Amino acid sequence: MKFIKYISICASCLFSFTNLSAQKKVAFVQNEKEQKIDVLIDGQFFTAYLYGTKIDKPVLFPLVTASGITVTRGFPLATRANERTDHPHHIGMWFNYGDVNGLDFWNNSDAIKAEDKPKYGSIRHQKIVAVKPGPHNGELEVSSNWVDIKGNILLKENTILVFSGDINSRTIDRTTTLTAQNEKVTFKDNKEGILGIRVTRELEMPSQKPEIFTDAQGIATKVAVLNNEGITGNFLSSEGVTGNDVWGTRGNWCMIYGQKNGKDIAIAIIDHPKNPGYPTYWHARGYGLFAANTLGQEVMSGGKEKLNFSLDAGKSVTFKYRIIVKDGNTPSKETLNKEAESFAKK
C-alpha cells in the first residue's frame, strides 16, 4: 500500500534573490514507501529529499531549474547516456565529511567492499520533524544519526531545508546542527567535505587529459577524458578566481555555470559567516564536483593552516548554506555579492 500525503499549509519567509510578491507556492508530496519527499514549486518538481537505506546518507536528488532543466548528474540513481560513472558516492546534493573520528562519511557507497566497510560511516535518517508548505516558501525539517558500522551514534543531526523560487530561480537555505553524543568528535582536516553537489555533464569543464583522484582511504579513481561537445561549465568565486584554479581557494560564494538545452544555467553556493572556518575553501573539480569545505584547512591550504575542528560530548555546531539554482541570465558577481550580504544577516 502506498502512503502518499499532499500538504498545503502556510509558511512565510523573505529571501532577497526574488521579490516576495514574485515567489511561488511551495508544496510537498510525501511517499513513505519510496522513502522520499518531493518538493514542488508552483506545481513543478524541483527536487526530492531521498532517505532510503540503499544510499549512505540522505540527499536532495535531482535538482531541476524553474524551466525543467536537470542540473545534477543522474548516476548512480538514474544513469543517463554519455555521463561519467566515477565516484558513486556523488549523488545530487549532500552534506557529510571525510574524517570524523577516523571514519570516512564522504566516500561511503555500495561500491565499498564489505571488508572495508568498518572504515566508513553512514548518515541514517531518523525522522521527518516538520513539513511546512506555504505561499512563498516551504520548510522541511529532518533528523539523522551519524553512525559507525555497528550503529554507534557519533553525531545527531537536525537539518532545516527552506525552499523558495520564482519564474527563473530556485533557492535552498540549509541549516544543519550537529551534536556530539557519548564522546568527543573530531573533524580532522580533510579535503572531502562538506556540502557537495555533482553536476550534469554539460556543467563540467572541458577535459584535456585523464585524471586520477585519491580519497581519504587511499583508493584511486580514474576520471577519463570524454567528448567535449556541448561541455560548457566554468567556476567563478567571490574572489574572482575562475576554472580549476578555484580548488583550494577561499571565498564566501562560488558559482558553477554554463549552458544546457540552449539555455544559460547556474548553481551558486553561499557560505555563512557563522560557519566554522569561514570563508569556506572550495573543493571544486572540473569533472563536475562542486563542494564547500569549511573544515579542510590543512589539506586545502597546502599545510599553511590547520583547524581540526572538534566537539566535546553534548556540544553542538551549526552550518548554514544558501544554494541558488538559476536558468536564464547567469547571475552577476554584483548580484551574488548582494545575496551573500543578505544571507549573512539571516
For each residue, the residues with C-beta under 8 A, 3 or more apart:
1: 33
2: 31 33
3: 30 31 32 33
4: 29 30 31
5: 29 30
6: 27 29
7: 27 28 29 30 131 133
8: 27 133
9: 132 133 134
10: 132 133 134 135
11: 26 132 133 134 136 137 138 139
12: 134 135 136 137
13: 136 137 139 162 164
14: 20 136
15: 18 20 23 137 164 171 173 342
16: 338 339 342 343
17: 169 171 324 339 342
18: 15 22 23 164 165 166 169 171
19: 22 23 166
20: 14 15 23 136
21:
22: 18 19 166 167
23: 15 18 19 20 135 136 137 164 165 166
24: 41 42 136 164 165 166 167
25: 41 42 43 133 134 135 136
26: 11 39 40 41 133 134 136 137 138 163 164 165
27: 6 7 8 40 43 133 138
28: 7 37 38 39 40 131 133 138 140
29: 4 5 6 7 37 38 40
30: 3 4 5 7 37 128 131
31: 2 3 4 34 35 36 37 38
32: 3 35
33: 1 2 3
34: 31 52
35: 31 32 50 51 52 53 125
36: 31 48 49 50 51 52
37: 28 29 30 31 48 49 128 131 140
38: 28 29 31 45 47 48
39: 26 28 45 46 47 48 49 138 140 163
40: 26 27 28 29 43 44 45 46
41: 24 25 26 44 46 66 163 164 165 170
42: 24 25 165
43: 25 27 40
44: 40 41 64 66 68
45: 38 39 40 48 64
46: 39 40 41 63 64 163 165 170 325
47: 38 39 60 61 62 63 64 92 93 163 172
48: 36 37 38 39 45 60 61 62
49: 36 37 39 58 59 60 140 142 161
50: 35 36 55 58 59 60 61 77 92
51: 35 36 58 125 142 144
52: 34 35 36 55
53: 35 124
54: 110
55: 50 52 58 59 77 91 109 110
56: 89 105 108 109 110 120 122 123
57: 94 95 96 105 108 122 123 144
58: 49 50 51 55 94 123 125 142 144
59: 49 50 55 91 92 93 94
60: 47 48 49 50 63 92 93 94 161 172
61: 47 48 50 72 77 91 92 93
62: 47 48 70 71 72 74 78 92
63: 46 47 60 70 71 72 92 93 170 197 267 325
64: 44 45 46 47 68 69 70 71 170 325
65: 68 69 70 71 168 170 265 325 326 327
66: 41 44 165 166 167 168 169 170 327
67: 168 263 327 328
68: 44 64 65
69: 64 65 260 261 263 265 327
70: 62 63 64 65 74 200
71: 62 63 64 65 199 200 203 260 265 267 325
72: 61 62 63 92 93 197 198 199 200
73: 80 83 84 90 198 199 200 201 288
74: 62 70 77 78 79 80 83
75: 78 79 80 83 84 85 88
76: 79 85 88 91 109
77: 50 55 61 74 91 92
78: 62 74 75
79: 74 75 76 83 85
80: 73 74 75 83 201
81:
82: 201 226 227
83: 73 74 75 79 80 200 201
84: 73 75 201 204 223 224 226 287 288
85: 75 76 79 88
86: 221 222 223 287
87: 90 198 213 221 289
88: 75 76 85 91 109 110 111
89: 56 106 107 108 109 111
90: 73 87 196 198 288 289
91: 55 59 61 76 77 88 94 198
92: 47 50 59 60 61 62 63 72 77 197 198
93: 47 59 60 61 63 72 172 195 196 197 323
94: 57 58 59 60 91 195 196
95: 57 159 174 176 194 195 196 319
96: 57 105 106 123 146 193 194 196
97: 100 105 106 187 190 192 193 194 295
98: 104 105 106 107 190 191 192 193 215 216 296
99: 102 103 104 187 188 189 190 192 216
100: 97 103 105 121 146 154 155 185 186 187
101: 154 183 185 186
102: 99 119 188
103: 99 100 119 120 121 148 154
104: 98 99 107 108 119 120 121 192 215 216 217
105: 56 57 96 97 98 100 108 120 121 122 123 146
106: 89 96 97 98 190 192 193 196 215 216
107: 89 98 104 112 120 192 215 216 217 219
108: 56 57 89 104 105 112 117 120 121 122
109: 55 56 76 88 89 112
110: 54 55 56 88
111: 88 89
112: 107 108 109 116 117 120
113: 116 117
114: 117
115:
116: 112 113 119 120 217
117: 108 112 113 114 120 149
118: 148 149
119: 102 103 104 116 217
120: 56 103 104 105 107 108 112 116 117 149
121: 100 103 104 105 108 146 147 148 149 154
122: 56 57 105 108 146 147 149
123: 56 57 58 96 105 144 145 146 147 157
124: 53 144 145 147
125: 35 51 58 142 143 144
126: 142 143 144 145
127: 142 143
128: 30 37 131 140 141 142
129: 141 142 143 158
130: 139 140 141
131: 7 28 30 37 128 138 139 140 141
132: 9 10 11 138 139 140 141
133: 7 8 9 10 11 25 26 27 28 138
134: 9 10 11 12 25 26 137 138 139
135: 10 12 23 25
136: 11 12 13 14 20 23 24 25 26 164
137: 11 12 13 15 23 26 134 162 163 164
138: 11 26 27 28 39 131 132 133 134 162 163 164
139: 11 13 130 131 132 134 160 161 162 163
140: 28 37 39 49 128 130 131 132 160 161 163
141: 128 129 130 131 132 158 159 160 161
142: 49 51 58 125 126 127 128 129 158 159 161
143: 125 126 127 129 156 157 158 159
144: 51 57 58 123 124 125 126 156 157 159
145: 123 124 126 153 155 156 157
146: 96 100 105 121 122 123 153 154 155 156 157 178
147: 121 122 123 124 150 151 152 153 154
148: 103 118 121 151 152 154
149: 117 118 120 121 122
150: 147
151: 147 148
152: 147 148
153: 145 146 147 156 181 182
154: 100 101 103 121 146 147 148 180 181 183 185
155: 100 145 146 178 179 180 181 185 311
156: 143 144 145 146 153 178 179 181
157: 123 143 144 145 146 176 177 178 179
158: 129 141 142 143 176 177 179
159: 95 141 142 143 144 174 175 176 177
160: 139 140 141 173 174 175 176
161: 49 60 139 140 141 142 172 173 174
162: 13 137 138 139 172 173 175
163: 26 39 41 46 47 137 138 139 140 170 171 172
164: 13 15 18 23 24 26 41 136 137 138 170 171
165: 18 23 24 26 41 42 46 66 169 170 171
166: 18 19 22 23 24 66 169
167: 22 24 66
168: 65 66 67 326 327 328 329
169: 17 18 66 165 166 324 325 326 327
170: 41 46 63 64 65 66 163 164 165 324 325 326
171: 15 17 18 163 164 165 322 323 324 325
172: 47 60 93 161 162 163 322 323 325
173: 15 160 161 162 320 321 322 343 346
174: 95 159 160 161 195 319 320 321 322 323
175: 159 160 162 318 319 320
176: 95 157 158 159 160 318 319 320
177: 157 158 159 316 317 318 319
178: 146 155 156 157 311 316 317 318 319
179: 155 156 157 158 311 314 315 316
180: 154 155 183 184 185 311 312 313 314 315 316
181: 153 154 155 156 185 313 314
182: 153 313
183: 101 154 180 313
184: 180 310 311 312 313
185: 100 101 154 155 180 181 310 311
186: 100 101 308 309 310
187: 97 99 100 190 193 295 308 309 310
188: 99 102 308
189: 99 295 296 297 298 299 300 306 307 308
190: 97 98 99 106 187 193 216 295 296 299
191: 98 216 283 293 296 299 300
192: 97 98 99 104 106 107 215 216 283 293 296
193: 96 97 98 106 187 190 196 283 291 293 294 295 296
194: 95 96 97 291 292 293 294 295 319
195: 93 94 95 174 269 291 292 319 321 323
196: 90 93 94 95 96 106 193 283 289 290 291
197: 63 72 92 93 267 269 289 290 291 323
198: 72 73 87 90 91 92 288 289 290
199: 71 72 73 203 204 233 256 267 288 289 290
200: 70 71 72 73 83 203 204 260 288
201: 73 80 82 83 84 204 226 230 231 288
202: 230 231 232 233 258 259 260 265
203: 71 199 200 232 233 256 257 258 260 265 267 288
204: 84 199 200 201 207 231 233 286 287 288
205: 231 233 234 235 243 244 286 287
206: 228 231 286
207: 204 210 211 223 224 225 226 228 231 286 287
208: 225
209: 225
210: 207 222 223 224 225
211: 207 222 223 287
212: 220 221 222 223
213: 87 220 221 223 285
214: 218 219 220 221
215: 98 104 106 107 192 218 219 221
216: 98 99 104 106 107 190 191 192
217: 104 107 116 119
218: 214 215
219: 107 214 215
220: 212 213 214
221: 86 87 212 213 214 215
222: 86 210 211 212
223: 84 86 207 210 211 212 213 287
224: 84 207 210
225: 207 208 209 210
226: 82 84 201 207 231
227: 82
228: 206 207 231
229:
230: 201 202
231: 201 202 204 205 206 207 226 228 258
232: 202 203 258 259 260
233: 199 202 203 204 205 256 257 258 286 288
234: 205 242 243 256 257 258
235: 205 241 242 243 244 246 254 255 256 282 284 290
236: 240 241 242 246 254 255 257 333
237: 240 241 242 246 249 251 253 254 255 282
238: 251 252 253 254 279 333 336 337 340
239: 249 250 251
240: 236 237 333
241: 235 236 237 245 246 249 251
242: 234 235 236 237 245 246
243: 205 234 235 246 286
244: 205 235 247 284 285 286
245: 241 242 249
246: 235 236 237 241 242 243 249 251 254 282 284
247: 244 282 283 284 285
248: 281 282 300 301 302
249: 237 239 241 245 246 281 282
250: 239 279 280 281 282
251: 237 238 239 241 246 254 271 279 280 282
252: 238 270 271 273 278 279 280 340 344
253: 237 238 268 269 270 271 336 337 339 340
254: 235 236 237 238 246 251 268 269 282 284 290 292
255: 235 236 237 266 267 268 269 330 331 336
256: 199 203 233 234 235 266 267 284 290
257: 203 233 234 236 264 265 266 267 330
258: 202 203 231 232 233 234 264 265 266
259: 202 232 262 263 264 265
260: 69 71 200 202 203 232 263 265
261: 69
262: 259
263: 67 69 259 260 327 328
264: 257 258 259 327 328 329 330
265: 65 69 71 202 203 257 258 259 260 325 326 327
266: 255 256 257 258 324 325 326 327 330 331
267: 63 71 197 199 203 255 256 257 290 323 324 325 326
268: 253 254 255 322 323 324 326 331 336 339
269: 195 197 253 254 255 290 292 321 322 323
270: 252 253 321 322 323 324 336 339 340 343
271: 251 252 253 275 278 279 280 292 294 321 340
272: 275 278 319 320 321 322 343 344 346
273: 252 278 344
274: 278 318 320
275: 271 272 278 280 294 318 319 320 321
276: 294 295 307 309 317 319
277: 280 281 294 295 297 307 309
278: 252 271 272 273 274 275 294
279: 238 250 251 252 271
280: 250 251 252 271 275 277 292 293 294
281: 248 249 250 277 292 293 294 296 297 300 301
282: 235 237 246 247 248 249 250 251 254 291 292 293
283: 191 192 193 196 247 289 291 292 293 296 300
284: 235 244 246 247 254 256 289 290 291
285: 213 244 247 288 289 290
286: 204 205 206 207 233 243 244
287: 84 86 204 205 207 211 223
288: 73 84 90 198 199 200 201 203 204 233 285
289: 87 90 196 197 198 199 283 284 285
290: 196 197 198 199 235 254 256 267 269 284 285
291: 193 194 195 196 197 282 283 284
292: 194 195 254 269 271 280 281 282 283 321
293: 191 192 193 194 280 281 282 283 296 300
294: 193 194 271 275 276 277 278 280 281 319
295: 97 187 189 190 193 194 276 277 307 309
296: 98 189 190 191 192 193 281 283 293 299 300 307
297: 189 277 281 300 301 305 306 307
298: 189 301 303 305 306 307 308
299: 189 190 191 296 302
300: 189 191 248 281 283 293 296 297
301: 248 281 297 298 304 305
302: 248 299
303: 298
304: 301
305: 297 298 301
306: 189 297 298
307: 189 276 277 295 296 297 298
308: 186 187 188 189 298
309: 186 187 276 277 295 317
310: 184 185 186 187
311: 155 178 179 180 184 185 315 316 317
312: 180 184 315
313: 180 181 182 183 184
314: 179 180 181
315: 179 180 311 312
316: 177 178 179 180 311
317: 177 178 276 309 311
318: 175 176 177 178 274 275
319: 95 174 175 176 177 178 194 195 272 275 276 294
320: 173 174 175 176 272 274 275 343 346
321: 173 174 195 269 270 271 272 275 292
322: 171 172 173 174 268 269 270 272 339 343
323: 93 171 172 174 195 197 267 268 269 270
324: 17 169 170 171 266 267 268 270 331 339
325: 46 63 64 65 71 169 170 171 172 265 266 267
326: 65 168 169 170 265 266 267 268 329 330 331
327: 65 66 67 69 168 169 263 264 265 266
328: 67 168 263 264
329: 168 264 326
330: 255 257 264 266 326
331: 255 266 268 324 326 335 336 339
332: 335 336
333: 236 238 240 336 337
334: 337 338
335: 331 332 338 339
336: 238 253 255 268 270 331 332 333 339 340
337: 238 253 333 334 340 341
338: 16 334 335 341 342
339: 16 17 253 268 270 322 324 331 335 336 342 343
340: 238 252 253 270 271 336 337 343 344
341: 337 338 344 345
342: 15 16 17 338 339 345 346
343: 16 173 270 272 320 322 339 340 346
344: 252 272 273 340 341
345: 341 342
346: 173 272 320 342 343
